[in-house]
Amino acid sequence: MFKTLRPTAVPLLQVLLVCGQLVFSALAAAAPKAKPPLDVLFLAESRLVVGSLVEKNPAGRLVFKREKVYGQSTDVPELIDVRAEPALLDSTRIGTRYVIGYSLFHRDKRDPSGYAENRKGAILINTSGLQPALFEDSRLIHKILSKSEDWEGRHSAAMKRLLMKALEGPEPALQLLAAAQFVYAPALSRQLASTDRRMFEQRARDATANPALRELMLIGAIERPSEFGEWAGSAISELLASTPSGGYPPGTADLTSLVLLAFDETLLHRYPVPFTSLTRWLHSPQRVFVERSTALLGVLYPTRQANALEEALGDSSLTGDTRKYIDDQLRIIRGPDSGIDTQQQGPG
């Protein structure tokens, strides 16, 4: 077990961190689990269609010509006009066939049914594993969907093999679908063999892989190590030690969500992350990483936290806002009458 030294007197900051962790744990336990994406695609309020893209509206809409409808829906028009994010306008191609999942409804607690009609028309489904529900037409996606119309098919050995093939394939949308289906469908993930678990681990540790895919796989290992393998702690430690701590400019993969997951799960599970793997984040230009690393230092290395913060103040590249934050944390730890003038240790 990973042990840490704890001071006799517990600073106010440590009390707040423990309280914050309890709140985080309670919220995590109470939060509804995401549905497996194949289940979402076959909900009564979902429409799953194969169609060719015939128009792109610069205002943020895509128009598809219907060619095939999955399921029992009879209300799918010949031309399907759906709202889309700007990135999809750039990445999709006129004349190309796609498989799309869309809905005319959104969740609304005010409606007795729990759903209400979208006032602005159809929208592509966007949930874990479907980000959004748009796939390039392929034999593999059709095989997966053909097996997905009932619970037995979605959790069959044949489905497991199809999804593993999707994970190992080149299409990012299919990779996300497959990973989320395993993560949110325990009856399916219990079928994973040792070779499958090794592939999950390798992809989760791959710094060149899609961060959203890595995050899903890491969630699976954190929540169900008996099914995905007991590698979450070491993968998180490696991630915090090697992931770039700076911002992520446009055109590059944004790792923010993945890194925040690593911080939050380390706080929750006390994964043994080395001291230097945390202190490096005190120099990040992103304030949220500075805050998370400060909190974790206080939990995992309470007797070394103040010295780490003082050392970070010697970094002349810190922004004035970050410098003030670190200074405030030091005053909380050491007390307002400590006599330390930390703001003089570097330029503002």
KOLLUMDO-907463 format. One line per field, with one value per residue: z, y, x of N, C-alpha, C in turn; residue number from 1; residue in three letters. Coordinates in steps of 0.02 Angstrom, whole numbers, plus 50000, padded with zeros to 5 digits. Atoms other than C-alpha are relative to their C-alpha. Example, Ala and Ser with C-alpha at 12.3 -4.5 7.8 and 13.67 -1.06 7.14 Angstrom:
// KOLLUMDO-907463
nzz = [50000,49997]
nyy = [49941,49941]
nxx = [50045,49958]
cazz = [50390,50357]
cayy = [49775,49947]
caxx = [50615,50684]
czz = [50000,50037]
cyy = [50060,50055]
cxx = [50045,49961]
n = [1,2]
res = [ala,ser]
This chain:
// KOLLUMDO-907463
nzz = [50000,50005,49937,49998,49933,49986,49944,49940,50007,50067,50024,50026,50070,50001,49982,50058,50051,49981,50010,50072,50026,49980,50045,50066,49998,49996,50066,50047,49987,50016,50070,50040,50046,50071,50033,50055,50059,50043,49969,50015,50071,50012,49959,50039,50024,50047,50069,50024,50072,50049,50051,50033,49985,50062,49991,49939,49988,49959,49936,49952,50011,50051,50029,50026,50037,49968,50041,49959,49931,49953,49951,50021,50011,50065,50007,50025,50065,50053,49987,49928,49987,49930,49976,49994,49978,50056,50020,50046,50065,50033,50008,50042,50071,50041,50041,49962,49959,49929,49953,49950,49948,49981,49959,50003,49931,49951,49932,49970,49938,49993,50037,49964,50030,49992,50063,50036,50069,50013,50036,50059,50045,49984,49980,49994,49932,49974,49933,49995,50053,50060,49992,49995,50031,50072,50019,50071,50019,50006,49984,49928,49962,50014,49962,49929,49991,50014,49940,49942,49995,49937,49946,50009,50052,49977,49949,50024,50015,50067,49992,49971,50053,50045,49967,49995,50067,50006,49958,50032,50067,50008,49997,49931,49975,49983,49941,49942,49991,49973,49932,49956,49992,49951,49934,49970,50004,49966,50027,50058,49980,49964,50049,50024,49987,49978,50056,50007,49946,50015,50053,49966,49962,50047,50032,49948,49985,50062,50000,50065,50011,49986,49928,49978,49998,49942,49940,49992,49980,49932,49957,49992,49955,49932,49970,50000,50014,50010,50069,50046,49978,49943,50023,49999,49959,50032,50060,49978,49977,50061,50035,49964,50003,50067,50043,49999,49951,50027,50033,50062,50051,50050,50047,49964,49955,49935,49949,49936,49966,49980,49943,49942,49976,49963,49935,49958,49978,49952,49936,49974,49987,49972,50041,49980,50050,49972,49980,50056,50052,49981,49997,50068,50021,49969,50048,50059,50013,49989,49928,49972,49985,49940,49943,49987,49973,49931,49958,49993,49957,49931,49978,50005,49973,49961,49968,50052,50043,49996,50033,50072,50022,49996,50055,50062,50005,50031,50073,50025,50052,49971,50008,49938,49969,49970,49943,49944,49975,49960,49940,49955,49970,49950,49941,49965,49970,49950,49957,50025,49962,50006,50018,50066,50052,50058,50063,50019,50024,50072,50027,50002]
nyy = [49940,49938,49964,49932,49971,49949,49957,50004,49949,50004,49933,49990,50022,50072,50013,49983,50050,50061,49987,49998,50069,50033,49975,50029,50070,50006,49982,50053,50058,49983,49982,50055,50029,49991,50060,50024,49962,50038,49996,49933,49996,50037,49975,49983,49931,49993,50021,50025,49997,49997,49951,49963,49928,49963,49927,49971,49932,49965,49979,50054,50055,50049,50031,50066,50034,50065,50060,50058,49984,50056,49999,50001,49932,49988,49927,49969,49969,50016,49956,49993,49938,50003,49951,50029,49955,49976,50048,50049,49968,50003,50068,50041,49989,50007,50060,50058,50033,50002,50026,49947,50008,49934,49999,49940,49985,49992,50012,49941,50021,49967,50037,50061,50058,49992,49977,49948,49995,49948,49945,49983,50057,50059,49989,50061,50024,49987,50026,50036,50049,49973,49931,50021,50064,49995,50048,50014,50063,50055,50066,50013,49966,50033,50062,49983,49977,50056,50042,49958,49983,50026,50004,50059,49987,49949,50027,50067,50011,49972,49928,49986,50005,49943,49939,50003,49983,49927,49968,50008,49971,49932,49947,49976,50003,50070,50016,49972,50040,50065,49992,49982,50058,50044,49968,49990,50062,50051,50067,50007,49995,50061,50049,49982,50047,49968,49962,49940,49953,49972,49950,49942,49966,49969,49941,49949,49971,49973,49926,49976,50020,49951,49992,50023,50073,50018,49985,50053,50062,49990,50005,50071,50031,49973,50023,50073,50029,50072,50013,49965,50007,49957,49957,49929,49959,49989,49960,49932,49974,49988,49943,49938,49989,49988,49959,49929,49964,49935,49998,50038,49953,50027,50046,50055,50035,49968,50052,49973,50044,50060,49984,49987,50066,50029,49965,50015,50070,50007,49974,50046,50066,49994,50035,49979,49957,49970,49930,49957,50002,49950,49932,49973,49968,49934,49953,50000,49937,50010,49993,50058,50051,49976,50012,50072,50025,49974,50040,50067,49996,49995,50065,50053,49978,49940,49968,49970,49957,49929,49990,50006,49938,49947,50010,49982,49927,49977,50004,49933,50003,50003,49940,49966,50033,50063,49982,49980,50061,50038,49960,50008,50067,50002,49964,50045,50054,49975,49951,49932,49964,50039,49954,50016,49956,50042,49965,49967,50049,50001,49945,50011]
nxx = [50042,49962,50006,49973,49993,50051,49980,50043,50053,50029,50016,50067,50002,50008,50070,50041,49988,50035,50072,50012,49997,50062,50052,49986,50018,50073,50027,49983,50043,50069,50008,50024,49952,50016,50026,49958,50021,50044,50066,50026,50019,50061,50055,50060,49997,49944,50009,49936,50012,49945,50017,49946,50000,50016,49995,49972,50024,49950,50028,49990,50046,49983,50060,49986,50053,50013,49992,50021,50017,49995,50054,50070,50025,50032,50009,49938,50013,49951,49943,49992,49964,49980,49952,49933,49947,49959,49948,50029,50007,49935,49975,50043,49992,50060,50001,49977,50051,49987,50050,50011,50050,50024,50060,50043,50017,49947,50025,50032,50032,50065,50050,50018,49966,49928,49971,50037,49977,49951,50032,49961,49997,49960,49931,49962,49992,49933,49993,49937,49992,50032,49978,50070,50018,49991,49949,49993,50031,49952,50029,49994,50053,50064,50000,50012,50069,50046,49999,50015,50071,50027,49952,49958,49951,49952,49956,49980,49929,49988,49993,49934,49949,50008,49978,49927,49976,50008,49949,49936,50004,49974,50051,50007,50068,50015,49960,50035,50060,49983,49974,50055,50044,49968,49996,50066,50039,49960,50012,49955,49929,49982,49977,49934,49946,49938,49973,50042,49982,49934,50010,50029,49948,49954,50031,50009,49935,49971,50005,50022,50069,50051,50008,50066,49997,49958,50039,50050,49967,49976,50059,50015,49951,50010,50063,50007,49934,50004,50019,49955,49930,49982,49946,50021,49956,49935,50011,50011,49935,49961,50032,49983,49928,49973,50043,49981,50038,50020,50065,50005,50023,50045,49969,49968,50045,50008,49994,50022,50048,49964,49957,50043,50022,49944,49995,50058,49999,49945,50026,50051,49974,49933,49951,49933,49968,49939,50001,49980,50052,50050,49972,49991,50063,50004,49973,50043,50036,50071,50011,50035,49950,49965,50044,50005,49937,49994,50044,49973,49940,50022,50027,49950,49936,50017,49943,49956,50041,49981,49935,50010,50032,49949,49954,50035,50002,49938,50006,50017,50051,50067,50042,50016,50057,49976,49957,50043,50032,49952,49987,50058,49997,49947,50023,50047,49962,49953,50032,49990,49947,49938,49946,49975,50024,49988,50010,49938,49953,49999,50040,50071]
cazz = [50000,49960,50122,50153,50304,50385,50495,50672,50641,50494,50396,50341,50160,50199,50282,50130,50015,50113,50113,49928,49897,49995,49890,49731,49784,49827,49661,49566,49652,49622,49441,49315,49213,49027,48917,48797,48629,48532,48657,48627,48438,48454,48579,48526,48510,48401,48212,48129,47943,47797,47677,47556,47600,47471,47549,47676,47747,47810,47949,48028,47946,47845,47726,47689,47560,47645,47577,47722,47893,48037,48161,48147,48119,47978,47998,47919,47775,47608,47647,47825,47883,48043,48146,48150,48232,48121,48124,48036,47898,47862,47879,47784,47595,47474,47386,47521,47608,47796,47937,48051,48215,48253,48364,48355,48544,48691,48877,48967,49150,49131,49010,49088,48968,49009,48829,48722,48537,48479,48424,48298,48214,48208,48290,48280,48437,48545,48696,48760,48614,48490,48469,48364,48290,48113,48031,47857,47767,47784,47795,47976,48039,47951,48030,48201,48178,48106,48266,48377,48357,48516,48684,48646,48487,48571,48703,48597,48566,48384,48438,48546,48396,48286,48414,48441,48253,48259,48400,48299,48139,48070,48092,48250,48261,48261,48389,48508,48482,48519,48674,48749,48716,48813,48954,48980,48945,49078,49001,48849,48936,49042,48880,48853,48839,48903,48728,48720,48888,48832,48677,48786,48896,48750,48668,48832,48857,48676,48677,48492,48511,48516,48692,48701,48662,48793,48920,48889,48905,49063,49138,49104,49192,49340,49366,49323,49336,49344,49166,49086,49185,49338,49250,49282,49422,49328,49168,49263,49345,49174,49100,49235,49217,49029,48958,48904,49040,48927,48832,48674,48523,48385,48268,48403,48516,48673,48821,48955,48993,48998,49118,49231,49239,49295,49432,49495,49500,49587,49721,49738,49735,49802,49655,49691,49580,49607,49686,49532,49420,49518,49543,49354,49336,49452,49304,49182,49097,49126,49298,49319,49314,49443,49558,49536,49567,49722,49791,49758,49835,49992,49999,49942,50001,50137,50220,50054,49980,50044,49985,49813,49800,49856,49727,49590,49630,49568,49391,49302,49169,49291,49255,49383,49414,49445,49557,49663,49675,49736,49856,49928,49952,50043,50160,50199,50234,50332,50406,50368,50499,50434,50374,50202,50063,49923,49791,49795,49736,49554,49437,49436]
cayy = [50000,50175,50268,50452,50549,50657,50809,50814,50976,50969,51134,51208,51170,50984,50986,51072,50945,50798,50878,50911,50730,50670,50781,50720,50539,50566,50652,50516,50382,50475,50522,50418,50298,50329,50209,50096,50188,50045,50048,50236,50215,50093,50193,50232,50417,50385,50370,50270,50297,50264,50411,50509,50687,50802,50974,51072,51227,51351,51398,51228,51097,50938,50863,50677,50580,50428,50258,50137,50146,50032,49982,50004,50193,50246,50435,50463,50588,50567,50717,50722,50894,50888,51016,50989,51064,51168,51032,50913,51039,51034,50846,50777,50761,50789,50629,50515,50386,50394,50305,50435,50428,50576,50625,50746,50752,50807,50769,50889,50863,50981,50864,50718,50596,50663,50716,50865,50899,50996,51167,51186,51018,50856,50845,50713,50607,50656,50550,50445,50341,50441,50606,50627,50477,50491,50350,50326,50188,50021,49835,49834,49966,49875,49709,49791,49875,49718,49626,49768,49767,49663,49643,49470,49526,49677,49565,49413,49336,49387,49568,49561,49505,49642,49777,49717,49728,49907,49952,49890,49975,50148,50240,50350,50354,50164,50152,50266,50169,50004,50066,50145,49988,49883,50010,50035,49856,49741,49587,49619,49668,49510,49416,49502,49383,49418,49471,49593,49669,49691,49784,49898,49938,49972,50091,50182,50212,50265,50451,50462,50388,50490,50566,50530,50347,50338,50417,50288,50143,50216,50233,50049,49997,50111,50051,49866,49806,49624,49640,49764,49725,49802,49936,50098,50160,50136,50209,50364,50384,50372,50496,50627,50602,50620,50717,50895,51014,51165,51218,51132,51246,51228,51083,50973,50845,50926,50819,50926,50807,50656,50741,50801,50623,50566,50699,50664,50475,50490,50596,50469,50310,50373,50303,50311,50456,50514,50684,50756,50701,50819,50966,50983,51033,51183,51265,51238,51393,51314,51366,51212,51098,51206,51190,51002,50971,51083,50984,50816,50870,50914,50740,50629,50733,50850,50880,50930,51031,51202,51182,51128,51283,51397,51321,51344,51530,51541,51508,51676,51614,51600,51716,51843,51750,51585,51669,51746,51577,51489,51631,51616,51428,51454,51580,51454,51317,51422,51546,51732,51782,51667,51817,51741,51868,51742,51867,51941,51778,51812,51941,51963]
caxx = [50000,50060,50096,50123,50183,50052,50089,50024,49930,49811,49811,49646,49691,49703,49532,49458,49540,49469,49296,49312,49359,49207,49095,49179,49156,48973,48939,49029,48926,48763,48797,48701,48806,48817,48720,48815,48816,48735,48592,48573,48567,48422,48318,48140,48181,48335,48340,48479,48499,48617,48621,48727,48778,48698,48715,48817,48737,48868,48747,48785,48675,48706,48577,48578,48476,48398,48451,48417,48336,48386,48251,48063,48051,47934,47948,48120,48103,48191,48302,48369,48424,48527,48620,48808,48962,49078,49212,49093,49062,49248,49275,49125,49118,48974,48923,48994,48884,48873,48784,48706,48613,48502,48358,48212,48206,48311,48299,48182,48136,47989,47901,47804,47888,48062,48089,48038,48051,48203,48141,48281,48254,48352,48522,48658,48665,48813,48853,48998,49060,48956,49045,48941,48848,48917,49016,49087,48993,49084,49049,49107,48985,48842,48892,48895,48726,48645,48695,48634,48446,48419,48505,48570,48654,48735,48813,48857,49028,49010,48986,49141,49243,49171,49206,49385,49408,49340,49461,49607,49547,49587,49420,49418,49228,49216,49357,49262,49101,49185,49279,49123,49020,49145,49160,48973,48913,48987,48905,49015,49177,49171,49208,49376,49523,49699,49754,49608,49655,49835,49775,49667,49815,49931,49807,49771,49957,49988,50027,49984,49809,49649,49637,49450,49485,49623,49506,49369,49491,49564,49390,49359,49520,49484,49306,49324,49505,49451,49385,49507,49665,49748,49850,49755,49868,50031,49956,49898,50069,50151,50027,50060,50247,50260,50111,50156,50102,50075,49920,49861,49850,49719,49755,49832,49750,49681,49735,49652,49508,49623,49744,49603,49537,49710,49718,49542,49563,49731,49647,49507,49611,49779,49876,50065,50118,50299,50329,50416,50272,50160,50278,50306,50122,50148,50236,50092,50018,49848,49786,49675,49829,49918,49768,49753,49937,49935,49788,49870,50035,49939,49862,50006,50154,50088,50257,50338,50195,50249,50429,50368,50258,50400,50515,50385,50379,50558,50497,50500,50378,50233,50088,50039,49876,49964,50093,49954,49866,50023,50059,49882,49903,50066,49986,49848,49975,50100,49978,49957,50088,50225,50326,50353,50341,50322,50268,50442,50521,50487,50412,50224]
czz = [50000,50062,49994,50073,50009,50059,50058,49996,49928,49977,49972,49928,49996,50017,49941,49945,50015,49990,49926,49970,50018,49955,49931,49998,50000,49933,49949,50010,49979,49926,49960,49952,49928,49972,49947,49934,49953,50028,49983,49928,49986,50049,49956,49972,49952,49930,49973,49926,49962,49946,49971,50016,49935,50008,50067,50005,50045,50068,50052,49992,49943,49976,49968,49962,50027,49951,50038,50070,50042,50051,49967,49983,49929,49985,49975,49931,49948,50007,50075,50013,50074,50017,50011,50024,49941,49977,49951,49931,49961,49983,49956,49927,49962,49957,50036,50041,50072,50036,50054,50050,50022,50041,49989,50069,50041,50069,50030,50061,50009,49965,50037,49974,50012,49939,49970,49930,49993,49957,49935,49953,50023,50017,50005,50073,50022,50073,50002,49949,49934,50001,49933,49965,49924,49981,49924,49985,49991,50017,50075,50039,49987,50036,50073,50011,49988,50060,50061,50013,50061,50051,49991,49948,50022,50050,49981,49990,49932,50004,50030,49947,49952,50031,50010,49932,49988,50039,49966,49930,49998,50012,50072,50027,50021,50062,50063,50016,50035,50073,50049,50011,50051,50070,50034,49995,50033,49974,49939,50022,50039,49953,49975,50021,50020,49943,49988,50053,49987,49946,50030,50035,49953,49969,50051,50016,49939,49996,49933,49986,50016,50075,50026,50005,50061,50065,50013,50025,50072,50050,50012,50049,50072,50033,50005,49982,49988,49928,49950,50017,50053,49980,50005,50039,49967,49936,50018,50023,49940,49963,50033,49997,49932,49955,50002,50046,49975,49970,49934,49945,49950,49950,50033,50047,50068,50054,50067,50038,50025,50062,50063,50029,50042,50068,50046,50026,50047,50068,50032,50023,50031,49960,50016,49945,50031,50011,49940,49944,50015,49998,49931,49977,50033,49953,49937,49990,50010,50076,50030,50017,50062,50062,50017,50030,50071,50047,50012,50042,50073,50028,50001,50033,50044,50032,49950,49957,50000,49964,49924,49972,50001,49942,49933,49990,49970,49924,49973,49947,50028,49987,50067,50037,50034,50061,50061,50030,50045,50065,50051,50033,50053,50065,50040,50037,50059,50050,49977,50035,49995,49983,49933,49948,49932,49934,49978,49970,49924,49974,49997,49929]
cyy = [50062,50041,50070,50022,50055,50043,49993,50050,49998,50070,50003,49974,49925,49980,50013,49948,49935,50009,50000,49930,49963,50021,49970,49927,49990,50016,49946,49939,50013,50013,49941,49975,50012,49934,49977,50032,49961,49998,50067,50004,49964,50018,50021,50070,50013,49977,49982,49986,49996,50050,50034,50074,50039,50075,50016,50071,50035,50022,49944,49943,49955,49968,49934,49973,49929,49943,49937,50024,49937,50007,50005,50069,50008,50075,50035,50029,49980,50042,50014,50059,50001,50056,49966,50053,50021,49951,49949,50030,49995,49928,49955,50020,49989,49937,49937,49970,49996,49962,50053,49979,50069,49994,50065,50025,50013,49989,50065,49977,50030,49963,49935,49938,50001,50024,50055,50006,50057,50055,50016,49941,49944,50018,49933,49981,50010,49978,49959,49943,50021,50075,50033,49933,50008,49956,49996,49931,49946,49935,49988,50035,49967,49933,50013,50019,49943,49953,50036,50012,49969,49992,49942,50012,50050,49972,49931,49996,50028,50076,50018,49998,50059,50064,50000,50017,50075,50037,49998,50032,50073,50055,50023,49994,49929,49978,50024,49960,49934,50005,50015,49941,49951,50031,50003,49939,49944,49929,49986,50000,49939,49946,50013,49948,50038,50041,50064,50052,50032,50055,50064,50040,50036,50063,50056,50035,50035,50075,50027,49984,50058,50007,49976,49924,49977,50011,49945,49936,50005,49994,49927,49966,50024,49968,49924,49966,49925,49982,50030,49992,50052,50044,50074,50044,50015,50042,50074,50032,50018,50061,50066,50015,50024,50045,50073,50040,50068,49997,49962,50043,49968,49956,49943,49968,50034,49945,50021,49951,49937,50012,50013,49935,49968,50032,49979,49928,49987,50025,49950,49934,49999,49959,50028,50039,50032,50075,50046,50000,50049,50070,50030,50038,50068,50054,50006,50069,49993,49996,49937,49945,50020,49985,49926,49973,50024,49957,49930,49999,50003,49934,49946,50018,50063,50035,50033,50050,50072,50014,49996,50064,50058,49994,50020,50075,50028,49998,50068,50000,49996,50064,50031,49966,49936,50015,50019,49938,49961,50036,49992,49931,49995,50036,49959,49945,50025,50048,50070,50037,49964,50044,49986,50046,49965,50038,50036,49951,49996,50057,49982,49991]
cxx = [50044,49989,50029,50007,49949,50023,49952,49943,49976,49982,49929,49994,49988,49928,49954,50009,49963,49925,49983,50000,49936,49942,50008,49978,49925,49968,50013,49955,49929,49989,49976,50054,49978,49974,50050,49976,49954,49929,49967,49975,49934,49944,49942,50004,50058,49980,50069,49994,50066,49979,50061,49994,49989,50007,50033,49976,50051,49974,50005,49951,50027,49935,50020,49939,49993,50009,49978,49986,50007,49943,49932,49972,49973,49993,50063,49987,50053,50062,50003,50046,50018,50048,50067,50049,50043,50053,49973,49990,50065,50020,49957,50006,49934,50005,50022,49943,50023,49945,49994,49947,49977,49936,49962,49984,50062,49970,49974,49961,49930,49944,49985,50035,50076,50035,49956,50030,50050,49968,50037,50010,50046,50072,50035,50008,50072,50002,50064,50003,49969,50012,50017,49989,50001,50060,50004,49972,50054,49964,50000,49945,49932,49995,49984,49927,49950,49995,49971,49926,49967,50057,50049,50054,50053,50050,50026,50076,50017,50009,50067,50054,49996,50027,50076,50030,49995,50054,50068,50002,50019,49949,49989,49929,49981,50040,49965,49937,50016,50024,49944,49952,50028,49997,49932,49954,50040,49990,50044,50073,50022,50026,50072,50052,50063,50032,49961,50019,50068,49993,49969,50054,50049,49971,49990,50065,50031,49990,49976,49927,49952,49989,49932,49998,50040,49960,49948,50033,50025,49942,49981,50047,49993,49940,49995,50067,49998,49984,50050,50074,50017,50060,49984,50049,50066,49992,49989,50066,50043,49973,50019,50075,50023,49957,50023,49954,49976,49930,50003,49970,49953,50037,50037,49949,49998,49998,49972,49955,50034,50043,49958,49973,50056,50008,49943,50001,50058,49978,49952,50030,50069,50051,50070,50036,50062,49994,50015,49948,49944,50028,50009,49937,49991,50025,49957,49969,49925,49986,49968,50050,50040,49959,49997,50064,50011,49958,50029,50064,49980,49974,50055,50066,49990,50060,50047,49963,50025,50067,49993,49969,50050,50049,49969,49999,50065,49999,49977,49946,49929,49961,49986,49943,50021,50043,49958,49966,50047,50016,49943,50001,50053,49979,49950,50038,50042,49968,50016,50057,50067,50060,50030,49971,50012,49994,50063,50051,50003,49958,49927,49976]
n = [1,2,3,4,5,6,7,8,9,10,11,12,13,14,15,16,17,18,19,20,21,22,23,24,25,26,27,28,29,30,31,32,33,34,35,36,37,38,39,40,41,42,43,44,45,46,47,48,49,50,51,52,53,54,55,56,57,58,59,60,61,62,63,64,65,66,67,68,69,70,71,72,73,74,75,76,77,78,79,80,81,82,83,84,85,86,87,88,89,90,91,92,93,94,95,96,97,98,99,100,101,102,103,104,105,106,107,108,109,110,111,112,113,114,115,116,117,118,119,120,121,122,123,124,125,126,127,128,129,130,131,132,133,134,135,136,137,138,139,140,141,142,143,144,145,146,147,148,149,150,151,152,153,154,155,156,157,158,159,160,161,162,163,164,165,166,167,168,169,170,171,172,173,174,175,176,177,178,179,180,181,182,183,184,185,186,187,188,189,190,191,192,193,194,195,196,197,198,199,200,201,202,203,204,205,206,207,208,209,210,211,212,213,214,215,216,217,218,219,220,221,222,223,224,225,226,227,228,229,230,231,232,233,234,235,236,237,238,239,240,241,242,243,244,245,246,247,248,249,250,251,252,253,254,255,256,257,258,259,260,261,262,263,264,265,266,267,268,269,270,271,272,273,274,275,276,277,278,279,280,281,282,283,284,285,286,287,288,289,290,291,292,293,294,295,296,297,298,299,300,301,302,303,304,305,306,307,308,309,310,311,312,313,314,315,316,317,318,319,320,321,322,323,324,325,326,327,328,329,330,331,332,333,334,335,336,337,338,339,340,341,342,343,344,345,346,347,348]
res = [met,phe,lys,thr,leu,arg,pro,thr,ala,val,pro,leu,leu,gln,val,leu,leu,val,cys,gly,gln,leu,val,phe,ser,ala,leu,ala,ala,ala,ala,pro,lys,ala,lys,pro,pro,leu,asp,val,leu,phe,leu,ala,glu,ser,arg,leu,val,val,gly,ser,leu,val,glu,lys,asn,pro,ala,gly,arg,leu,val,phe,lys,arg,glu,lys,val,tyr,gly,gln,ser,thr,asp,val,pro,glu,leu,ile,asp,val,arg,ala,glu,pro,ala,leu,leu,asp,ser,thr,arg,ile,gly,thr,arg,tyr,val,ile,gly,tyr,ser,leu,phe,his,arg,asp,lys,arg,asp,pro,ser,gly,tyr,ala,glu,asn,arg,lys,gly,ala,ile,leu,ile,asn,thr,ser,gly,leu,gln,pro,ala,leu,phe,glu,asp,ser,arg,leu,ile,his,lys,ile,leu,ser,lys,ser,glu,asp,trp,glu,gly,arg,his,ser,ala,ala,met,lys,arg,leu,leu,met,lys,ala,leu,glu,gly,pro,glu,pro,ala,leu,gln,leu,leu,ala,ala,ala,gln,phe,val,tyr,ala,pro,ala,leu,ser,arg,gln,leu,ala,ser,thr,asp,arg,arg,met,phe,glu,gln,arg,ala,arg,asp,ala,thr,ala,asn,pro,ala,leu,arg,glu,leu,met,leu,ile,gly,ala,ile,glu,arg,pro,ser,glu,phe,gly,glu,trp,ala,gly,ser,ala,ile,ser,glu,leu,leu,ala,ser,thr,pro,ser,gly,gly,tyr,pro,pro,gly,thr,ala,asp,leu,thr,ser,leu,val,leu,leu,ala,phe,asp,glu,thr,leu,leu,his,arg,tyr,pro,val,pro,phe,thr,ser,leu,thr,arg,trp,leu,his,ser,pro,gln,arg,val,phe,val,glu,arg,ser,thr,ala,leu,leu,gly,val,leu,tyr,pro,thr,arg,gln,ala,asn,ala,leu,glu,glu,ala,leu,gly,asp,ser,ser,leu,thr,gly,asp,thr,arg,lys,tyr,ile,asp,asp,gln,leu,arg,ile,ile,arg,gly,pro,asp,ser,gly,ile,asp,thr,gln,gln,gln,gly,pro,gly]
